Amino acid sequence: MPHDRLTTEQIRKKFKNNFDLCNFSINIARNLILGGAQGSLTEILDSIEKRADETR
């Protein structure tokens, strides 16, 4: 997905509410940190988008 089209609105539509999105995002970030990965916000949003598609 091109970065210019990636917005929080697109990601938000994949969750029932903001709390589900927040909890999902925290778990993704926690796993990235525990795995020793470093990334930009764009890379984190890409990970959230990709994993939301896989799990939902």
Residue, then its C-alpha position, 0 to 999 in steps of 0.5 A: m500500500p502506498h504511504d500517501r494513501l495510508t491514513t488512520e481513517q483506513i486503519r480505523k475502519k477495520f476495528k469496531n472501536n478505537f479501544d480495539l485499535c489502540n489495544f491492537s496497536i499497543n500489542i504490535a508495538r510491544n512485539l516490535i520492541l521486544g523483538g529489538a526492531q526499530g522503525s519509523l511511524t510509517e513502518i509501524l502503521d504499515s505493520i498495523e495495517k498488514r496484521a489487521d488484514e491478517t487477523r480480522 
